[in-house]
Amino acid sequence: MTASADGEDGGADAAARVTIPDFRRLEPALTAVGLDEEFVSCWRASMPITPGRFAETLLNSLETAHAHVVLYPAGSGSVDVSLCDGDMTALLQFSWSNKDELHVDEIRIPEALAHTGLFQRMMLNTERLAVMLGFKQMTILASGIGAYAFAVMD
């Protein structure tokens, strides 16, 4: 198994030993909302990878992105990723209530960043993370022009 960017093993054994300082080292790129012992306990119980591997996968090639992670004792959670480029902000939000399905709730890409590959990068990173976390499927509800774009992509 390879080590993540900060030198830690990203596997399940290492994930079962995470502590608050493991999250603090990743700030501000990855912020654990409500970081305390309960949050860390939720991570140990529901996440098969370390926070370092999580951040490395989700934020790959998104240098100015920041992720905020929320976990709940029942195993559900959500993640907000924002990427600022000057006065423009791109946004990706996804959530889960069980290990069966990760829901991409919202993606906003400013028009000026629409043809830069940002959307594809965010989706690829999210898909890779979903696989690493053991989700069986990833769903996206698209509306408006997004529905047309996804229909064309199949």
Residue, then its C-alpha position, 0 to 999 in steps of 0.5 A: m500500500t502506498a503512503s499518502a502525501d503526508g507520509e501516513d499509511g492511508g489504509a483501514d488499520a491507520a484509519a482506525r488509529v486517527t486522532i485530532p492532530d491528524f485532522r489539524r495537520l490538514e487544515p485549512a485544505l480539509t476541515a472537520v466540522g465540530l472536530d472533537e473526540e466524537f467526530v474522531s470516533c465517528w471517523r474511526a467507525s465509518m471511514p476505511i481511509t485516513p484523513g490524509r488519504f481522504a484529502e489527497t484523493l478528493l482535492n487531487s489537482l484542485e490546488t486552491a480547494h478547501a473541503h469541509v467534512v461533517l460526520y454523524p454517529a449513525g454513519s451519515g455525513s456530508v462534504d462541501v468542497s469550494l474552490c476559489d479563483g479570484d472572485m469566482t467560487a466553484l462548489l461541490q456538495f455531496s452526502w450519504s446516509n449509508k454505505d450504499e449510495l453517495h449523493v452528489d447534491e450540488i455542483r456549481i461551476p462559474e461560467a468563466l471556469a466552465h471549459t477548464g476541466l474543473f467539473q470533470r476533475m471534481m467528479l473524477n476525484t469524488e468517484r475515486l473517493a466513493v470507491m475508496l470509501g466503499f460506496k456501491q453507487m454514486t447518484i447525481l440529480a441534474s436539472g436544467i442544462g445539467a440534465y441535458a449535459f448528463a444525458v449526452m454523457d450517458 
